[in-house]
Amino acid sequence: MLFIVNATVYPMADGMPEKMEQAYVAVEDGKILRVGRGCSYEELCRELHRCGENQDGDTLIDAGGNWVMPGMIEAHCHMGITEEKKGAEGDDCNETVDPITPQLRALDAINSMDAAFDDAVRAGITSAMIGPGSSNVVGGQFAFVKTKGRRIDDLIVLAPAAMKVAFGENPKVNYGGQDRSPSTRMATAAMLREELTRACAYRKKKEASGDGFEADFRYEPWLPVLEGKIPLKAHVHRVDDIFTAIRIAREFGLSMTLDHCSEGHMIAEEIRASGFPAIVGPDLASRSKIEVQNMAFKTAGVLHAHGVKVAITTDHPVSIIASLPICAGLAVKAGLPLMEGLRAITINAAQICNTAGRVGSLEEGKDADIAIFDGNPMETFTNTLMTIIDGKIVYRNTHF
């Protein structure tokens, strides 16, 4: 077992205090066994009825009063698909030869040996939603994975986790330049509707056919989307693109996340009414395109104030993965409440990514993904002291 004692715990869990001083976290078999106040190691062992057991194998961590939180979550990035330092040879983010590619799987391109994974672990980021970029109208399937390990198959929490779709500048620029559709926003929307209509017809035909149905590799990936098991992951920046994404999702009765949502602060009430959550960012980046001219750190706070569930993203490598807590801190500086800043990179991100049953908060039965900091991680000078994934210490600061 692993015990963290003398901790200031921020559980990020509904029904638990926001902050627990002189607290502990007990871990067994990679899962959180208990979180509570008080208890030295000896008292905790007695409370867990372990007095007669051989405790030589236990790992005891004295947190020294420091912050203990659930490991942070990056809700939208391209880590390991757009690899650092490797140029075109390591860039597998966009298959820009066909605007409709639902059959692509992020898992087949994520290189967990990319340096960004180590940066994530050292920053206290224990899981990430990773997938293809936004050059295609339909980009393919995202995967939600842990951030430490050599074999990506062993890191999977949820795959497929979402289907990437994109609106706005990227598809029209990529294909308009090839004298192909889509070269307008109208064509992007029309092509997505056409694809979804064919996917619905495929689903209906499969359900009616029963045994002996010949599966189509292109349309099988749509089934979990149409069945409501995973959402559309919509790349949207501008107001009109956000509205188009909402319109299409409603037409087909689909769940969806609004990723980037750069002009979301302008239509916060309408987004709240849609019921779709927002993954905001990357605001720690240049306004390099027309559609991001109105991006601002205030967006997350405005959306939250209107009742929209919000997560924060770096969109790595647009902003580096390790800047995730700093991005949340800048959103707090611009109006997002402090605890909501922490929730935006923990439990909110997990809930939006449909993985809150395993990660995002320190609760009994969840994966023991834990980060220890010497202060608020959203502050620049805060150090990560330790990162734990599935109950195993994967990073330890030399000064801790």
N, C-alpha and C positions, 0 to 999 in steps of 0.2 A: 504493500500500500504506500501511497504518497500523502503526506500531510503538509499543508501550508498553515502555519500558525502565526500569531501576532501580526495579523494582517488588517489593513483597511480595505474591506471588500465592497466592490460596486457590482452587485449581482446582475443588474440590467434585466430583472425578471419581474413580471407583473405579480402583485401580491406580496412582494418582498420589499424591505426598506431600500431606499436609494443608496444608502451608505451604512455599512456595518463596521464599527471600530472594534478593536480587540477581537477580531473574528478569525475563523478558520475555514479551510476547505479540505475535505477528505476525499481521496481518490482511490478507487479500486478497479482493477482490470480495465483501465483506460476510461472509466466513467466516473462522473461525480457522484460520490456516495452521500455526502452531506455538506451543507453550508450552515454555519451558525456563529453565535457570539460566544466569547469566553473560551474556556478549555485550553489548558496546556496539553502537551502531547500525552502526558500520563493520564490526565483527566479524560481526554478524548478516547484513549484506549479503553479505559474503564467504561465509558459511556457506550462504546461499541461492543462491550462484552468480550474484550480481547485480552483480559488479564492473564489467562493461562497460555496464551499463544507465544510462539517464538517470534519476536519482533525484530530480529537482526536484519531482515530483508527490507524493513521499512525505510523510506526516504523521508527525512524531516527537513522542511525548509522554514527557517525563521524569516518571515517577511520584513521584520524590523519596522513594522508600522507602515510600510509602503503600500501603494495602490495595487490591489489584485482585482483583475477584471477578466471577463471572457475575452478570448483572443479576438482581435479585430477582423472584420470581413470586408473585402473589396467586392462590391456588388456588380462591377462591370469593368473588365479589362481584357488585354490581349497579351498578358504575360506568357512567355514561353511559345507564343505563336509569332509575334514580332520580337525576335530575340535581340538582345543588346549586343553590340559590337560585331555583328555578323552580316550586316548589310542585306543585299538581296538574297544571299544564300540562306539566311536565317529568317526571312520574312515569308510566312505562309498565311498571312492574315486575310487576303482578298483574292478570290479566284475570278479575275476580271475578264473572262472569256464568255460568260453566260450570266445574265442578270438574275436568273432564277435557279438557285442551287440549294434546295432544302435538304438534299441528301448528304451534304458535307457535315462531318462531325469534328468538332474541336478536338476531341480526344486523339484523333489521328495526327494532329500537328503540334500538340503541346509538348515542348521539351522541358521537362522538370529540372534539367541541369542548367537551364538559363540562369544567369547571375541574379536576375530579378527575384527568383524564388528565395535565394539566400537573403537578399535585402528585405524581402517581406518578413521572413522569420525574425530577423534581427530587429525589425520594427514592431514586433508583436502582432503581426498579421498572420492568422492561422488558417484562413481559407479564402478562396476567391472564385468568383464566377468568371469563367474565361470562354471566349468564343471568337468567331470570325468578325471581320470589320464591316464597314458600312458602304462598300463600293457597289454591292448588289442589292436589288430590291428585296430578294430573299437570300440571306447569306449562309444559313445553315444552323446547326445545333450547338448551343452553349453547353458547358459542363461546369458543375460546381465541385471544386476539389480542395483538398488540404494542400498546404504549401511546403511540406517537407517529405522527401522521398525520391528514390531514383526511378521507380516504375510508375508511370501515371495511372495505370490500371488499379494500383493499390491505394491511390489517393482519392478515388471517386467517392463523393458523398451523394451526388445526384447527376445522372446522365442518361438521356438528355434532360437538360434543366430548363431550356427555353429555345424558341425559334427566332433567330435574328431576322428582322425586317428593317428597311431603311427608307426614309423619306428625305426630301430636300436636295441639297446640292450634290452630295457625293454620287448617287446613282446617275443623275442626269449629266454630270461633268464627265464621269468615266465612260459612259456609253454614247453620249452626244458627240464626244470627240472621236468616236469610231463610226460616226454616221449611222448609229443604231438606236433603237428605243431601249430605255427611256431617254429622251432628250428634253422632256418637260415634266413638271410635277403631275400633270394630267396623266401622262403615260405611266408614271410610277404607280399611281393609284389604280389605274386600269389593269396593269399587269398583275398587281397583287390580287385584285378582285378576281381576275380570270384564273389565277393559280388556285385561289381558295375555292372557287366554284368547281374546278376540276377535282380538287381534293375532296370536297363534299360528295361529288358524284362517285368518286372512287370508294369512299367509305360506305356509301349506300349500296353500291354494287357488291362490295365485299361482304357486307352484312347479309345480303340477299342470297349470295352464292353458297355459303356454308363450306363444307369440306371440298377440297379440290381446287379452291380458288388460287389462281396464280398471282402471287404478290408482285407489286411494282415497286422497285427500290426507290423510285423518285417520289412516290406518294405515301409510302408507309410512314415516313417521318412526320407527316401531317396528322396522323391519327391521334397521338397524345395531345396535340394542340386542339383539335376539334372535339376531343373528349373532355377538355378542361383540365387535363392533368398537368400541362405546362403552359406558360403564357407566351404570347408574342413578345419579343424584346425589341421595342421600337426605337430606332435611332431618330430622334426628333429634336430640333433646336428651335425653329421659328414657330410663331403662333399658328400660322396657317397649316404647317405640317403636323403640329400637335392635334389640331382639330380634325385633319384628314385621318390621322391614325385612330382617333377616337371614333370617328364616323364608321370606318371600315370594321373595327373591332365590334362595334355594336351591330352592324349589319349581319355579321356572321356569329354573333353571340360568343365572342372569345374573351379570355382574360388577357391582360397586357400590362407591361411596365413601360413607363415613359422615360426613356434613358436620355440623359443630358438635359432636356427640358429647359434650355437656356432662357427662353422667354416665358417660362411658366409663371413668373411673378406678375406678368401682365394679365393673365387669365386664371388666376388662382381659384376663383369661385367656380369657374366652369370645370376645372380639373377636379376639384372636390366633388362636384356633382357627377362626374363620370365614374367615380369610384376607383380609378386607377392610381396606383402609387407612382412616385417619381424617384428616379435615381439621378441626382443632380451633380453636374460637373462635366468635364474638368474645368474649374474656374481658375486654377493656378496654371494658366496657359495663356498664350497670346491670342488676340482676336484675329486669327489668321484667315477667316472666311467671312463673307457677308452675313451668313446666317447666324454667326455667333457675336455679332456686333453689340448685342444687348445683354450678353452674359454678365453675371455679377454674383458675388458671394451672398448677396441678400436674398437670392431666389429661394434657398432652402428655408430660411426663416419665414418668408412671406407665405410659402406653401404650407408650412406647418401651422402657422397662425390661422389658416383657412381650413384646417382639418385634413390635409393631405399627408399620408404616410410618406416619409422622406428618408432616403439613404444618400450617402455621399460617395462619389467615385473619383478616382484619379484618371481613369481611362488609360492606364499605363499602356504604352510608353509616352502618351501625350504629356502627362505629368508622371514623374517617377513614383513607383508603388509605395516607397517609404514615406512619401509626403501625405499619405491618406489622413493620419490624425491631424496634421497641420492644416489640410484643406477643411476638415471639420471645425478646427479652431477658428479659422478665418470666417467660416459661416456663422459661428457663434459670435464673433466680433461684430458681424454685420446684422445680428438680430435673432439668430436661432438660440433658444434657451440652452444653457450649458448642458443639462442632462440630455436634452434632445440631440446635441452634438455627439455625445457619447453613444446614444442609442442609434444614431444614423450610421455608425460604423460597427455596430454590434447587433442587437436584437432586431432593429428595424430592417437592417440589411438581410438578416436571416429570414425574417418573415416575408419580405418581398421576394426572396429567392426560393421560397418554399422549403427551407431547410431548418426552420426554427425548432423542429422536433429533436434536432441533434446538436445544433450550435447556436451561438449568439447570446447565451446567458448562462450564469452559473446556477444550475438547478439539478436536483437529484435525477440521475438517470441519463443526463446529457453527456456528450463527449467531453472529456476533460481537456478542453482547449483553453488555456489560461495564459494571461500575460501579466507580468509584474513590472511596475514602473516606479521610479523614485519621485513621481509627481503626476500631475495631469498630463496624459499623453498628447493632448491638443496644444500644449505649450512647447515652444521651440527648444528649450534647454533640458527638457525631460529626457531621461535615459531609460531604455528598455533594460531591465535587470535580468529577466528570465522569460523564455517562451516555452510553453508546454503544449504538445499536441498529442492527443489520445493518451494522456497520462505520462508521456515521456518527455524529459527535458531535452529540447532540441537546440536551445541557445541559452548560454549563461554569460552575463557580463563579467569580465575578469575582476571587476571591483565589487562583486556581490557574492 
